[in-house]
Amino acid sequence: MVNAFLMRLMRDDKGASAIEYGLLIALVAIGLVAALDSLSGSFISTIGVATNSMN
């Protein structure tokens, strides 16, 4: 009985797919944070230029 359960558990790959999707989402989130961090300085200066031109 325990042996059959262990064999069925070893063949089940649903958890592996969920982990892979989780890792993919984490990688995309890290990329977005890095991209937004590098663009934040230029975005702030653009908003400053727009604000100064309106005055």
mmCIF file of the N, C-alpha and C atoms, coordinates in Angstrom:
data_MODEL
# 
_entry.id   MODEL 
# 
loop_
_atom_site.group_PDB 
_atom_site.id 
_atom_site.type_symbol 
_atom_site.label_atom_id 
_atom_site.label_alt_id 
_atom_site.label_comp_id 
_atom_site.label_asym_id 
_atom_site.label_entity_id 
_atom_site.label_seq_id 
_atom_site.pdbx_PDB_ins_code 
_atom_site.Cartn_x 
_atom_site.Cartn_y 
_atom_site.Cartn_z 
_atom_site.occupancy 
_atom_site.B_iso_or_equiv 
_atom_site.pdbx_formal_charge 
_atom_site.auth_seq_id 
_atom_site.auth_comp_id 
_atom_site.auth_asym_id 
_atom_site.auth_atom_id 
_atom_site.pdbx_PDB_model_num 
ATOM 1   N N  . MET A 1 1  ? 0.825  -1.190 0.000   1.00 0.00 ? 1  MET A N  1 
ATOM 2   C CA . MET A 1 1  ? 0.000  0.000  0.000   1.00 0.00 ? 1  MET A CA 1 
ATOM 3   C C  . MET A 1 1  ? 0.874  1.259  0.000   1.00 0.00 ? 1  MET A C  1 
ATOM 4   N N  . VAL A 1 2  ? 1.845  1.335  0.871   1.00 0.00 ? 2  VAL A N  1 
ATOM 5   C CA . VAL A 1 2  ? 2.737  2.485  0.916   1.00 0.00 ? 2  VAL A CA 1 
ATOM 6   C C  . VAL A 1 2  ? 3.586  2.542  -0.346  1.00 0.00 ? 2  VAL A C  1 
ATOM 7   N N  . ASN A 1 3  ? 3.985  1.373  -0.820  1.00 0.00 ? 3  ASN A N  1 
ATOM 8   C CA . ASN A 1 3  ? 4.796  1.299  -2.028  1.00 0.00 ? 3  ASN A CA 1 
ATOM 9   C C  . ASN A 1 3  ? 4.017  1.829  -3.238  1.00 0.00 ? 3  ASN A C  1 
ATOM 10  N N  . ALA A 1 4  ? 2.746  1.488  -3.337  1.00 0.00 ? 4  ALA A N  1 
ATOM 11  C CA . ALA A 1 4  ? 1.914  1.973  -4.439  1.00 0.00 ? 4  ALA A CA 1 
ATOM 12  C C  . ALA A 1 4  ? 1.731  3.488  -4.359  1.00 0.00 ? 4  ALA A C  1 
ATOM 13  N N  . PHE A 1 5  ? 1.575  3.988  -3.142  1.00 0.00 ? 5  PHE A N  1 
ATOM 14  C CA . PHE A 1 5  ? 1.429  5.426  -2.958  1.00 0.00 ? 5  PHE A CA 1 
ATOM 15  C C  . PHE A 1 5  ? 2.696  6.169  -3.386  1.00 0.00 ? 5  PHE A C  1 
ATOM 16  N N  . LEU A 1 6  ? 3.846  5.636  -3.009  1.00 0.00 ? 6  LEU A N  1 
ATOM 17  C CA . LEU A 1 6  ? 5.110  6.266  -3.388  1.00 0.00 ? 6  LEU A CA 1 
ATOM 18  C C  . LEU A 1 6  ? 5.321  6.231  -4.897  1.00 0.00 ? 6  LEU A C  1 
ATOM 19  N N  . MET A 1 7  ? 4.960  5.144  -5.539  1.00 0.00 ? 7  MET A N  1 
ATOM 20  C CA . MET A 1 7  ? 5.097  5.051  -6.996  1.00 0.00 ? 7  MET A CA 1 
ATOM 21  C C  . MET A 1 7  ? 4.178  6.061  -7.689  1.00 0.00 ? 7  MET A C  1 
ATOM 22  N N  . ARG A 1 8  ? 2.943  6.187  -7.185  1.00 0.00 ? 8  ARG A N  1 
ATOM 23  C CA . ARG A 1 8  ? 2.003  7.151  -7.766  1.00 0.00 ? 8  ARG A CA 1 
ATOM 24  C C  . ARG A 1 8  ? 2.499  8.577  -7.539  1.00 0.00 ? 8  ARG A C  1 
ATOM 25  N N  . LEU A 1 9  ? 3.082  8.833  -6.381  1.00 0.00 ? 9  LEU A N  1 
ATOM 26  C CA . LEU A 1 9  ? 3.609  10.160 -6.073  1.00 0.00 ? 9  LEU A CA 1 
ATOM 27  C C  . LEU A 1 9  ? 4.790  10.509 -6.973  1.00 0.00 ? 9  LEU A C  1 
ATOM 28  N N  . MET A 1 10 ? 5.619  9.537  -7.288  1.00 0.00 ? 10 MET A N  1 
ATOM 29  C CA . MET A 1 10 ? 6.774  9.785  -8.151  1.00 0.00 ? 10 MET A CA 1 
ATOM 30  C C  . MET A 1 10 ? 6.359  10.057 -9.593  1.00 0.00 ? 10 MET A C  1 
ATOM 31  N N  . ARG A 1 11 ? 5.246  9.482  -10.041 1.00 0.00 ? 11 ARG A N  1 
ATOM 32  C CA . ARG A 1 11 ? 4.782  9.701  -11.419 1.00 0.00 ? 11 ARG A CA 1 
ATOM 33  C C  . ARG A 1 11 ? 4.015  10.998 -11.575 1.00 0.00 ? 11 ARG A C  1 
ATOM 34  N N  . ASP A 1 12 ? 3.505  11.552 -10.472 1.00 0.00 ? 12 ASP A N  1 
ATOM 35  C CA . ASP A 1 12 ? 2.712  12.776 -10.522 1.00 0.00 ? 12 ASP A CA 1 
ATOM 36  C C  . ASP A 1 12 ? 3.635  13.964 -10.765 1.00 0.00 ? 12 ASP A C  1 
ATOM 37  N N  . ASP A 1 13 ? 3.387  14.730 -11.834 1.00 0.00 ? 13 ASP A N  1 
ATOM 38  C CA . ASP A 1 13 ? 4.235  15.878 -12.140 1.00 0.00 ? 13 ASP A CA 1 
ATOM 39  C C  . ASP A 1 13 ? 3.474  17.199 -12.105 1.00 0.00 ? 13 ASP A C  1 
ATOM 40  N N  . LYS A 1 14 ? 2.299  17.216 -11.500 1.00 0.00 ? 14 LYS A N  1 
ATOM 41  C CA . LYS A 1 14 ? 1.530  18.457 -11.421 1.00 0.00 ? 14 LYS A CA 1 
ATOM 42  C C  . LYS A 1 14 ? 2.237  19.488 -10.553 1.00 0.00 ? 14 LYS A C  1 
ATOM 43  N N  . GLY A 1 15 ? 2.827  19.050 -9.466  1.00 0.00 ? 15 GLY A N  1 
ATOM 44  C CA . GLY A 1 15 ? 3.547  19.975 -8.588  1.00 0.00 ? 15 GLY A CA 1 
ATOM 45  C C  . GLY A 1 15 ? 4.759  20.572 -9.272  1.00 0.00 ? 15 GLY A C  1 
ATOM 46  N N  . ALA A 1 16 ? 5.428  19.790 -10.094 1.00 0.00 ? 16 ALA A N  1 
ATOM 47  C CA . ALA A 1 16 ? 6.601  20.283 -10.808 1.00 0.00 ? 16 ALA A CA 1 
ATOM 48  C C  . ALA A 1 16 ? 6.209  21.394 -11.778 1.00 0.00 ? 16 ALA A C  1 
ATOM 49  N N  . SER A 1 17 ? 5.079  21.245 -12.439 1.00 0.00 ? 17 SER A N  1 
ATOM 50  C CA . SER A 1 17 ? 4.623  22.285 -13.362 1.00 0.00 ? 17 SER A CA 1 
ATOM 51  C C  . SER A 1 17 ? 4.303  23.572 -12.614 1.00 0.00 ? 17 SER A C  1 
ATOM 52  N N  . ALA A 1 18 ? 3.681  23.441 -11.444 1.00 0.00 ? 18 ALA A N  1 
ATOM 53  C CA . ALA A 1 18 ? 3.346  24.625 -10.655 1.00 0.00 ? 18 ALA A CA 1 
ATOM 54  C C  . ALA A 1 18 ? 4.619  25.335 -10.202 1.00 0.00 ? 18 ALA A C  1 
ATOM 55  N N  . ILE A 1 19 ? 5.613  24.580 -9.817  1.00 0.00 ? 19 ILE A N  1 
ATOM 56  C CA . ILE A 1 19 ? 6.883  25.187 -9.399  1.00 0.00 ? 19 ILE A CA 1 
ATOM 57  C C  . ILE A 1 19 ? 7.553  25.882 -10.572 1.00 0.00 ? 19 ILE A C  1 
ATOM 58  N N  . GLU A 1 20 ? 7.505  25.270 -11.746 1.00 0.00 ? 20 GLU A N  1 
ATOM 59  C CA . GLU A 1 20 ? 8.107  25.890 -12.924 1.00 0.00 ? 20 GLU A CA 1 
ATOM 60  C C  . GLU A 1 20 ? 7.413  27.200 -13.271 1.00 0.00 ? 20 GLU A C  1 
ATOM 61  N N  . TYR A 1 21 ? 6.079  27.216 -13.196 1.00 0.00 ? 21 TYR A N  1 
ATOM 62  C CA . TYR A 1 21 ? 5.355  28.455 -13.462 1.00 0.00 ? 21 TYR A CA 1 
ATOM 63  C C  . TYR A 1 21 ? 5.685  29.507 -12.407 1.00 0.00 ? 21 TYR A C  1 
ATOM 64  N N  . GLY A 1 22 ? 5.806  29.104 -11.173 1.00 0.00 ? 22 GLY A N  1 
ATOM 65  C CA . GLY A 1 22 ? 6.166  30.043 -10.107 1.00 0.00 ? 22 GLY A CA 1 
ATOM 66  C C  . GLY A 1 22 ? 7.534  30.647 -10.327 1.00 0.00 ? 22 GLY A C  1 
ATOM 67  N N  . LEU A 1 23 ? 8.491  29.821 -10.732 1.00 0.00 ? 23 LEU A N  1 
ATOM 68  C CA . LEU A 1 23 ? 9.832  30.332 -11.011 1.00 0.00 ? 23 LEU A CA 1 
ATOM 69  C C  . LEU A 1 23 ? 9.837  31.282 -12.201 1.00 0.00 ? 23 LEU A C  1 
ATOM 70  N N  . LEU A 1 24 ? 9.043  30.970 -13.212 1.00 0.00 ? 24 LEU A N  1 
ATOM 71  C CA . LEU A 1 24 ? 8.946  31.839 -14.384 1.00 0.00 ? 24 LEU A CA 1 
ATOM 72  C C  . LEU A 1 24 ? 8.347  33.193 -14.014 1.00 0.00 ? 24 LEU A C  1 
ATOM 73  N N  . ILE A 1 25 ? 7.309  33.183 -13.209 1.00 0.00 ? 25 ILE A N  1 
ATOM 74  C CA . ILE A 1 25 ? 6.683  34.433 -12.777 1.00 0.00 ? 25 ILE A CA 1 
ATOM 75  C C  . ILE A 1 25 ? 7.649  35.244 -11.927 1.00 0.00 ? 25 ILE A C  1 
ATOM 76  N N  . ALA A 1 26 ? 8.408  34.578 -11.064 1.00 0.00 ? 26 ALA A N  1 
ATOM 77  C CA . ALA A 1 26 ? 9.394  35.284 -10.241 1.00 0.00 ? 26 ALA A CA 1 
ATOM 78  C C  . ALA A 1 26 ? 10.473 35.916 -11.107 1.00 0.00 ? 26 ALA A C  1 
ATOM 79  N N  . LEU A 1 27 ? 10.912 35.211 -12.137 1.00 0.00 ? 27 LEU A N  1 
ATOM 80  C CA . LEU A 1 27 ? 11.935 35.745 -13.037 1.00 0.00 ? 27 LEU A CA 1 
ATOM 81  C C  . LEU A 1 27 ? 11.413 36.968 -13.793 1.00 0.00 ? 27 LEU A C  1 
ATOM 82  N N  . VAL A 1 28 ? 10.180 36.914 -14.252 1.00 0.00 ? 28 VAL A N  1 
ATOM 83  C CA . VAL A 1 28 ? 9.581  38.059 -14.948 1.00 0.00 ? 28 VAL A CA 1 
ATOM 84  C C  . VAL A 1 28 ? 9.439  39.237 -13.990 1.00 0.00 ? 28 VAL A C  1 
ATOM 85  N N  . ALA A 1 29 ? 9.039  38.971 -12.754 1.00 0.00 ? 29 ALA A N  1 
ATOM 86  C CA . ALA A 1 29 ? 8.892  40.049 -11.773 1.00 0.00 ? 29 ALA A CA 1 
ATOM 87  C C  . ALA A 1 29 ? 10.234 40.708 -11.476 1.00 0.00 ? 29 ALA A C  1 
ATOM 88  N N  . ILE A 1 30 ? 11.286 39.918 -11.360 1.00 0.00 ? 30 ILE A N  1 
ATOM 89  C CA . ILE A 1 30 ? 12.620 40.480 -11.120 1.00 0.00 ? 30 ILE A CA 1 
ATOM 90  C C  . ILE A 1 30 ? 13.044 41.347 -12.303 1.00 0.00 ? 30 ILE A C  1 
ATOM 91  N N  . GLY A 1 31 ? 12.761 40.887 -13.519 1.00 0.00 ? 31 GLY A N  1 
ATOM 92  C CA . GLY A 1 31 ? 13.081 41.674 -14.710 1.00 0.00 ? 31 GLY A CA 1 
ATOM 93  C C  . GLY A 1 31 ? 12.311 42.982 -14.752 1.00 0.00 ? 31 GLY A C  1 
ATOM 94  N N  . LEU A 1 32 ? 11.042 42.943 -14.383 1.00 0.00 ? 32 LEU A N  1 
ATOM 95  C CA . LEU A 1 32 ? 10.245 44.171 -14.369 1.00 0.00 ? 32 LEU A CA 1 
ATOM 96  C C  . LEU A 1 32 ? 10.755 45.157 -13.328 1.00 0.00 ? 32 LEU A C  1 
ATOM 97  N N  . VAL A 1 33 ? 11.101 44.657 -12.167 1.00 0.00 ? 33 VAL A N  1 
ATOM 98  C CA . VAL A 1 33 ? 11.618 45.543 -11.119 1.00 0.00 ? 33 VAL A CA 1 
ATOM 99  C C  . VAL A 1 33 ? 12.933 46.172 -11.568 1.00 0.00 ? 33 VAL A C  1 
ATOM 100 N N  . ALA A 1 34 ? 13.794 45.394 -12.179 1.00 0.00 ? 34 ALA A N  1 
ATOM 101 C CA . ALA A 1 34 ? 15.069 45.935 -12.660 1.00 0.00 ? 34 ALA A CA 1 
ATOM 102 C C  . ALA A 1 34 ? 14.848 46.971 -13.760 1.00 0.00 ? 34 ALA A C  1 
ATOM 103 N N  . ALA A 1 35 ? 13.929 46.696 -14.677 1.00 0.00 ? 35 ALA A N  1 
ATOM 104 C CA . ALA A 1 35 ? 13.657 47.639 -15.761 1.00 0.00 ? 35 ALA A CA 1 
ATOM 105 C C  . ALA A 1 35 ? 13.048 48.929 -15.228 1.00 0.00 ? 35 ALA A C  1 
ATOM 106 N N  . LEU A 1 36 ? 12.096 48.812 -14.314 1.00 0.00 ? 36 LEU A N  1 
ATOM 107 C CA . LEU A 1 36 ? 11.478 50.013 -13.756 1.00 0.00 ? 36 LEU A CA 1 
ATOM 108 C C  . LEU A 1 36 ? 12.460 50.811 -12.918 1.00 0.00 ? 36 LEU A C  1 
ATOM 109 N N  . ASP A 1 37 ? 13.363 50.123 -12.245 1.00 0.00 ? 37 ASP A N  1 
ATOM 110 C CA . ASP A 1 37 ? 14.372 50.827 -11.450 1.00 0.00 ? 37 ASP A CA 1 
ATOM 111 C C  . ASP A 1 37 ? 15.312 51.620 -12.348 1.00 0.00 ? 37 ASP A C  1 
ATOM 112 N N  . SER A 1 38 ? 15.690 51.051 -13.475 1.00 0.00 ? 38 SER A N  1 
ATOM 113 C CA . SER A 1 38 ? 16.605 51.764 -14.372 1.00 0.00 ? 38 SER A CA 1 
ATOM 114 C C  . SER A 1 38 ? 15.901 52.896 -15.120 1.00 0.00 ? 38 SER A C  1 
ATOM 115 N N  . LEU A 1 39 ? 14.607 52.783 -15.320 1.00 0.00 ? 39 LEU A N  1 
ATOM 116 C CA . LEU A 1 39 ? 13.864 53.829 -16.034 1.00 0.00 ? 39 LEU A CA 1 
ATOM 117 C C  . LEU A 1 39 ? 13.324 54.920 -15.115 1.00 0.00 ? 39 LEU A C  1 
ATOM 118 N N  . SER A 1 40 ? 13.366 54.709 -13.814 1.00 0.00 ? 40 SER A N  1 
ATOM 119 C CA . SER A 1 40 ? 12.731 55.663 -12.905 1.00 0.00 ? 40 SER A CA 1 
ATOM 120 C C  . SER A 1 40 ? 13.415 57.029 -12.939 1.00 0.00 ? 40 SER A C  1 
ATOM 121 N N  . GLY A 1 41 ? 14.730 57.062 -13.069 1.00 0.00 ? 41 GLY A N  1 
ATOM 122 C CA . GLY A 1 41 ? 15.433 58.345 -13.111 1.00 0.00 ? 41 GLY A CA 1 
ATOM 123 C C  . GLY A 1 41 ? 15.063 59.168 -14.327 1.00 0.00 ? 41 GLY A C  1 
ATOM 124 N N  . SER A 1 42 ? 15.013 58.550 -15.483 1.00 0.00 ? 42 SER A N  1 
ATOM 125 C CA . SER A 1 42 ? 14.657 59.288 -16.694 1.00 0.00 ? 42 SER A CA 1 
ATOM 126 C C  . SER A 1 42 ? 13.189 59.690 -16.685 1.00 0.00 ? 42 SER A C  1 
ATOM 127 N N  . PHE A 1 43 ? 12.349 58.883 -16.086 1.00 0.00 ? 43 PHE A N  1 
ATOM 128 C CA . PHE A 1 43 ? 10.925 59.216 -15.999 1.00 0.00 ? 43 PHE A CA 1 
ATOM 129 C C  . PHE A 1 43 ? 10.720 60.424 -15.094 1.00 0.00 ? 43 PHE A C  1 
ATOM 130 N N  . ILE A 1 44 ? 11.423 60.445 -13.975 1.00 0.00 ? 44 ILE A N  1 
ATOM 131 C CA . ILE A 1 44 ? 11.294 61.570 -13.051 1.00 0.00 ? 44 ILE A CA 1 
ATOM 132 C C  . ILE A 1 44 ? 11.797 62.855 -13.699 1.00 0.00 ? 44 ILE A C  1 
ATOM 133 N N  . SER A 1 45 ? 12.906 62.771 -14.437 1.00 0.00 ? 45 SER A N  1 
ATOM 134 C CA . SER A 1 45 ? 13.406 63.987 -15.100 1.00 0.00 ? 45 SER A CA 1 
ATOM 135 C C  . SER A 1 45 ? 12.464 64.443 -16.200 1.00 0.00 ? 45 SER A C  1 
ATOM 136 N N  . THR A 1 46 ? 11.840 63.525 -16.901 1.00 0.00 ? 46 THR A N  1 
ATOM 137 C CA . THR A 1 46 ? 10.862 63.893 -17.942 1.00 0.00 ? 46 THR A CA 1 
ATOM 138 C C  . THR A 1 46 ? 9.669  64.603 -17.332 1.00 0.00 ? 46 THR A C  1 
ATOM 139 N N  . ILE A 1 47 ? 9.187  64.092 -16.205 1.00 0.00 ? 47 ILE A N  1 
ATOM 140 C CA . ILE A 1 47 ? 8.063  64.742 -15.524 1.00 0.00 ? 47 ILE A CA 1 
ATOM 141 C C  . ILE A 1 47 ? 8.485  66.139 -15.033 1.00 0.00 ? 47 ILE A C  1 
ATOM 142 N N  . GLY A 1 48 ? 9.730  66.262 -14.560 1.00 0.00 ? 48 GLY A N  1 
ATOM 143 C CA . GLY A 1 48 ? 10.231 67.568 -14.119 1.00 0.00 ? 48 GLY A CA 1 
ATOM 144 C C  . GLY A 1 48 ? 10.303 68.562 -15.255 1.00 0.00 ? 48 GLY A C  1 
ATOM 145 N N  . VAL A 1 49 ? 10.755 68.137 -16.417 1.00 0.00 ? 49 VAL A N  1 
ATOM 146 C CA . VAL A 1 49 ? 10.823 69.016 -17.590 1.00 0.00 ? 49 VAL A CA 1 
ATOM 147 C C  . VAL A 1 49 ? 9.421  69.434 -18.009 1.00 0.00 ? 49 VAL A C  1 
ATOM 148 N N  . ALA A 1 50 ? 8.490  68.506 -18.002 1.00 0.00 ? 50 ALA A N  1 
ATOM 149 C CA . ALA A 1 50 ? 7.107  68.832 -18.372 1.00 0.00 ? 50 ALA A CA 1 
ATOM 150 C C  . ALA A 1 50 ? 6.500  69.814 -17.381 1.00 0.00 ? 50 ALA A C  1 
ATOM 151 N N  . THR A 1 51 ? 6.783  69.616 -16.104 1.00 0.00 ? 51 THR A N  1 
ATOM 152 C CA . THR A 1 51 ? 6.252  70.518 -15.085 1.00 0.00 ? 51 THR A CA 1 
ATOM 153 C C  . THR A 1 51 ? 6.840  71.913 -15.228 1.00 0.00 ? 51 THR A C  1 
ATOM 154 N N  . ASN A 1 52 ? 8.143  71.993 -15.471 1.00 0.00 ? 52 ASN A N  1 
ATOM 155 C CA . ASN A 1 52 ? 8.778  73.303 -15.622 1.00 0.00 ? 52 ASN A CA 1 
ATOM 156 C C  . ASN A 1 52 ? 8.312  74.025 -16.868 1.00 0.00 ? 52 ASN A C  1 
ATOM 157 N N  . SER A 1 53 ? 8.008  73.293 -17.916 1.00 0.00 ? 53 SER A N  1 
ATOM 158 C CA . SER A 1 53 ? 7.542  73.954 -19.142 1.00 0.00 ? 53 SER A CA 1 
ATOM 159 C C  . SER A 1 53 ? 6.121  74.467 -19.006 1.00 0.00 ? 53 SER A C  1 
ATOM 160 N N  . MET A 1 54 ? 5.348  73.904 -18.090 1.00 0.00 ? 54 MET A N  1 
ATOM 161 C CA . MET A 1 54 ? 3.973  74.385 -17.879 1.00 0.00 ? 54 MET A CA 1 
ATOM 162 C C  . MET A 1 54 ? 3.935  75.667 -17.063 1.00 0.00 ? 54 MET A C  1 
ATOM 163 N N  . ASN A 1 55 ? 4.981  75.924 -16.291 1.00 0.00 ? 55 ASN A N  1 
ATOM 164 C CA . ASN A 1 55 ? 4.987  77.119 -15.424 1.00 0.00 ? 55 ASN A CA 1 
ATOM 165 C C  . ASN A 1 55 ? 5.280  78.351 -16.201 1.00 0.00 ? 55 ASN A C  1 
# 
